[in-house]
Amino acid sequence: MIQMKFIKQILLIVIAVPLLDACGNTDKPKQQTRSNSNRLLKVACVGDSITAGTGLSNPAQSSYPARLRILLGDGWQVNNFGISGTTVTKSGDRPFRSTSAFTSSHNSNPDIVVIMLGTNDAKPKNWVHKAHFVSDYVEFINTYKTLPSSPKIYICYPPPVYGTVAGITDSRIRNEIIPKIQEVAVKTGAYTIDLYTKMSGKQELFPDKIHPNADGAKLISQIVYENIF
């Protein structure tokens, strides 16, 4: 009788262990780990001058993508595809999709795409095409969604503008650009990163009122990191 009871206890333990692994373990492997093939996971940072690192003495080391690479650590490759002055809208004065970086960002076959565009669309000469902003942005995102790597896509609300720069105003970023980006996120399923709120009240990080300094770029990298990791 005692022996039979002991055997039943063993069977219960054997059955219970796989059930615990299948149903009770909430520590699922994160996307941000090396694959079984030990390949590098790739991040494509797509954007304008803020991504490129305009105004920084050494963008290769202090731009937000460079800082993000440090935060992510081994197993990651972060590519900076920032091009100054670029827009989401195809009718803008410098559409990002017309640059070589657009093609290169696709050819990198990224696992994650972080897009930070919209600031240059807020220029008066570009905002006349605002009716196309959402549809052009949706189309832009869809070009990445069809990549073989099936990347996870994040779209950023632009940081605040601490003055009027080239006709770009903070009120337009806050009240017009960001609501349209929210609409884009709903239509595409892309994740949003709220740089606007996180960078608000930090004028000292934007010496020319629109581009972050090294400390500002570092903060942006931390915000992006916290969202994708």
DRENGU-384456 format. One record per residue (C-alpha): residue number from 0; residue in one letter; x, y, z. Coordinates in Angstrom, 3 decimals. Layout:
% residues N
(NUM,"a",(X,Y,Z));
...
% end
This chain:
% residues 229
(0,"m",(0.000,0.000,0.000));
(1,"i",(2.833,2.340,0.936));
(2,"q",(4.684,1.412,-2.263));
(3,"m",(1.624,2.201,-4.427));
(4,"k",(1.213,5.570,-2.690));
(5,"f",(4.889,6.363,-3.391));
(6,"i",(4.499,5.502,-7.091));
(7,"k",(1.454,7.793,-7.352));
(8,"q",(3.446,10.660,-5.823));
(9,"i",(6.216,10.189,-8.387));
(10,"l",(3.702,10.188,-11.243));
(11,"l",(2.133,13.397,-9.951));
(12,"i",(5.529,15.086,-9.860));
(13,"v",(6.407,13.936,-13.408));
(14,"i",(3.070,15.191,-14.740));
(15,"a",(3.140,18.470,-12.811));
(16,"v",(6.576,19.658,-13.977));
(17,"p",(5.779,20.094,-17.680));
(18,"l",(2.431,21.648,-16.790));
(19,"l",(4.223,24.262,-14.702));
(20,"d",(6.594,25.097,-17.579));
(21,"a",(3.743,25.354,-20.056));
(22,"c",(1.229,27.302,-17.993));
(23,"g",(2.837,28.799,-14.920));
(24,"n",(6.086,30.362,-16.119));
(25,"t",(5.525,34.028,-17.045));
(26,"d",(9.218,34.695,-17.740));
(27,"k",(8.958,34.292,-21.488));
(28,"p",(12.118,34.840,-23.541));
(29,"k",(12.236,38.418,-24.759));
(30,"q",(12.434,39.233,-28.431));
(31,"q",(15.678,41.037,-27.681));
(32,"t",(17.858,37.948,-27.281));
(33,"r",(20.130,36.239,-29.757));
(34,"s",(18.474,33.766,-32.058));
(35,"n",(19.292,30.094,-32.023));
(36,"s",(21.630,30.692,-34.963));
(37,"n",(23.582,33.146,-32.797));
(38,"r",(23.153,35.914,-35.374));
(39,"l",(23.129,39.578,-34.468));
(40,"l",(19.741,41.182,-34.005));
(41,"k",(19.475,44.360,-36.043));
(42,"v",(17.870,47.700,-35.280));
(43,"a",(17.275,50.216,-38.061));
(44,"c",(17.019,53.776,-36.751));
(45,"v",(15.175,55.686,-39.462));
(46,"g",(14.761,59.432,-39.175));
(47,"d",(15.826,62.979,-39.838));
(48,"s",(18.595,65.149,-38.390));
(49,"i",(17.691,64.265,-34.806));
(50,"t",(18.483,60.628,-35.593));
(51,"a",(21.512,61.540,-37.701));
(52,"g",(22.986,63.515,-34.811));
(53,"t",(23.115,66.997,-36.331));
(54,"g",(24.844,69.456,-33.998));
(55,"l",(26.832,66.794,-32.165));
(56,"s",(30.611,66.897,-32.305));
(57,"n",(30.837,63.147,-32.915));
(58,"p",(27.526,61.623,-34.072));
(59,"a",(29.179,58.226,-34.552));
(60,"q",(29.632,58.057,-30.797));
(61,"s",(27.023,60.360,-29.282));
(62,"s",(23.930,60.184,-31.522));
(63,"y",(20.979,58.365,-30.031));
(64,"p",(21.479,55.253,-32.243));
(65,"a",(25.128,55.047,-31.120));
(66,"r",(24.068,55.326,-27.492));
(67,"l",(21.314,52.763,-28.037));
(68,"r",(23.904,50.286,-29.304));
(69,"i",(25.795,50.621,-26.019));
(70,"l",(22.642,50.089,-23.977));
(71,"l",(21.630,46.993,-25.927));
(72,"g",(25.052,45.399,-25.562));
(73,"d",(26.405,42.266,-27.217));
(74,"g",(24.322,40.499,-29.812));
(75,"w",(22.998,43.698,-31.347));
(76,"q",(23.717,45.768,-34.422));
(77,"v",(22.238,49.278,-34.528));
(78,"n",(22.334,51.116,-37.852));
(79,"n",(21.827,54.865,-38.097));
(80,"f",(19.791,55.737,-41.176));
(81,"g",(19.133,59.346,-40.188));
(82,"i",(19.087,61.907,-43.013));
(83,"s",(18.762,65.610,-42.239));
(84,"g",(15.727,67.474,-43.488));
(85,"t",(13.704,64.425,-44.489));
(86,"t",(9.930,64.099,-44.396));
(87,"v",(7.306,61.381,-44.189));
(88,"t",(5.149,62.926,-46.886));
(89,"k",(6.047,62.064,-50.448));
(90,"s",(5.322,65.659,-51.498));
(91,"g",(7.664,67.152,-48.884));
(92,"d",(10.800,69.027,-49.884));
(93,"r",(12.972,65.989,-49.050));
(94,"p",(11.023,62.722,-48.706));
(95,"f",(12.959,60.100,-46.778));
(96,"r",(11.812,57.449,-49.237));
(97,"s",(13.753,59.266,-51.980));
(98,"t",(17.083,58.859,-50.187));
(99,"s",(19.576,56.000,-50.437));
(100,"a",(19.111,55.472,-46.677));
(101,"f",(15.554,54.302,-47.340));
(102,"t",(16.836,51.496,-49.554));
(103,"s",(19.731,50.730,-47.218));
(104,"s",(17.445,50.479,-44.207));
(105,"h",(15.392,47.844,-46.019));
(106,"n",(18.458,45.977,-47.234));
(107,"s",(19.702,45.723,-43.651));
(108,"n",(16.768,43.347,-43.034));
(109,"p",(16.184,44.637,-39.499));
(110,"d",(14.478,42.881,-36.613));
(111,"i",(13.343,46.228,-35.184));
(112,"v",(12.666,49.523,-36.960));
(113,"v",(12.533,52.756,-34.968));
(114,"i",(11.128,55.645,-37.015));
(115,"m",(11.447,59.259,-35.899));
(116,"l",(10.010,61.491,-38.606));
(117,"g",(7.490,64.314,-38.713));
(118,"t",(9.455,67.309,-37.496));
(119,"n",(10.307,68.502,-41.019));
(120,"d",(6.776,67.802,-42.173));
(121,"a",(5.774,70.579,-39.759));
(122,"k",(7.510,73.201,-41.907));
(123,"p",(4.864,75.471,-43.451));
(124,"k",(5.926,74.579,-47.009));
(125,"n",(5.551,70.882,-46.210));
(126,"w",(2.464,71.031,-44.017));
(127,"v",(0.398,72.181,-46.985));
(128,"h",(0.450,68.451,-47.815));
(129,"k",(-0.884,67.460,-44.388));
(130,"a",(-3.872,65.708,-45.951));
(131,"h",(-1.460,63.023,-47.157));
(132,"f",(0.560,62.676,-43.958));
(133,"v",(-1.341,59.696,-42.537));
(134,"s",(-1.692,57.762,-45.799));
(135,"d",(1.953,58.383,-46.733));
(136,"y",(3.136,57.309,-43.284));
(137,"v",(1.007,54.143,-43.381));
(138,"e",(2.452,53.299,-46.794));
(139,"f",(5.947,54.050,-45.478));
(140,"i",(5.527,51.636,-42.560));
(141,"n",(4.061,48.924,-44.753));
(142,"t",(7.250,48.816,-46.828));
(143,"y",(9.030,47.558,-43.697));
(144,"k",(6.261,45.215,-42.584));
(145,"t",(6.699,43.140,-45.735));
(146,"l",(10.437,42.519,-45.168));
(147,"p",(11.516,38.879,-44.737));
(148,"s",(12.603,39.653,-41.170));
(149,"s",(9.050,40.752,-40.224));
(150,"p",(10.403,43.545,-38.011));
(151,"k",(8.724,44.988,-34.957));
(152,"i",(8.056,48.637,-35.791));
(153,"y",(8.115,51.604,-33.419));
(154,"i",(7.150,55.140,-34.430));
(155,"c",(8.208,58.088,-32.293));
(156,"y",(6.405,61.246,-31.406));
(157,"p",(8.942,63.971,-32.235));
(158,"p",(10.599,65.789,-29.323));
(159,"p",(9.346,69.271,-28.448));
(160,"v",(10.559,72.323,-30.359));
(161,"y",(11.671,75.093,-28.010));
(162,"g",(11.042,77.995,-30.363));
(163,"t",(10.214,78.598,-34.004));
(164,"v",(12.810,76.948,-36.253));
(165,"a",(12.433,77.114,-40.045));
(166,"g",(8.745,77.766,-39.459));
(167,"i",(8.389,74.660,-37.267));
(168,"t",(6.459,75.378,-34.088));
(169,"d",(5.917,73.298,-30.999));
(170,"s",(2.168,73.804,-31.184));
(171,"r",(2.070,72.183,-34.615));
(172,"i",(4.132,69.228,-33.384));
(173,"r",(1.906,68.791,-30.330));
(174,"n",(-1.522,69.540,-31.778));
(175,"e",(-1.250,68.354,-35.377));
(176,"i",(1.698,66.047,-36.011));
(177,"i",(1.347,63.824,-32.933));
(178,"p",(-2.415,63.191,-33.323));
(179,"k",(-1.777,62.091,-36.899));
(180,"i",(1.022,59.773,-35.758));
(181,"q",(-1.415,58.277,-33.260));
(182,"e",(-3.803,57.661,-36.130));
(183,"v",(-1.004,55.993,-38.101));
(184,"a",(-0.270,53.694,-35.159));
(185,"v",(-3.905,52.590,-35.021));
(186,"k",(-3.984,51.891,-38.752));
(187,"t",(-0.700,49.948,-38.853));
(188,"g",(-0.390,48.344,-35.437));
(189,"a",(2.990,50.006,-34.962));
(190,"y",(4.115,50.705,-31.403));
(191,"t",(4.543,54.330,-30.345));
(192,"i",(7.353,55.913,-28.353));
(193,"d",(6.376,59.177,-26.678));
(194,"l",(9.514,61.278,-26.914));
(195,"y",(7.469,64.460,-26.759));
(196,"t",(6.286,64.011,-23.176));
(197,"k",(9.568,62.538,-21.958));
(198,"m",(11.619,65.398,-23.443));
(199,"s",(9.274,68.193,-22.399));
(200,"g",(10.590,70.772,-19.939));
(201,"k",(14.185,70.018,-20.933));
(202,"q",(15.051,73.038,-23.015));
(203,"e",(18.652,72.918,-21.776));
(204,"l",(19.126,69.730,-23.805));
(205,"f",(18.251,71.527,-27.064));
(206,"p",(20.835,74.306,-27.581));
(207,"d",(19.466,75.289,-31.017));
(208,"k",(15.863,74.718,-29.866));
(209,"i",(15.302,71.653,-32.067));
(210,"h",(18.329,69.304,-32.024));
(211,"p",(19.372,67.536,-28.818));
(212,"n",(22.894,67.867,-27.476));
(213,"a",(24.875,64.804,-26.367));
(214,"d",(22.955,64.553,-23.094));
(215,"g",(19.669,64.904,-24.958));
(216,"a",(20.630,62.177,-27.421));
(217,"k",(21.598,59.960,-24.502));
(218,"l",(18.188,60.495,-22.905));
(219,"i",(16.434,59.683,-26.193));
(220,"s",(18.411,56.444,-26.423));
(221,"q",(17.328,55.495,-22.913));
(222,"i",(13.673,56.189,-23.709));
(223,"v",(13.851,54.122,-26.887));
(224,"y",(15.675,51.341,-25.040));
(225,"e",(13.017,51.184,-22.333));
(226,"n",(10.320,50.857,-24.974));
(227,"i",(11.886,48.145,-27.108));
(228,"f",(13.481,46.061,-24.354));
% end
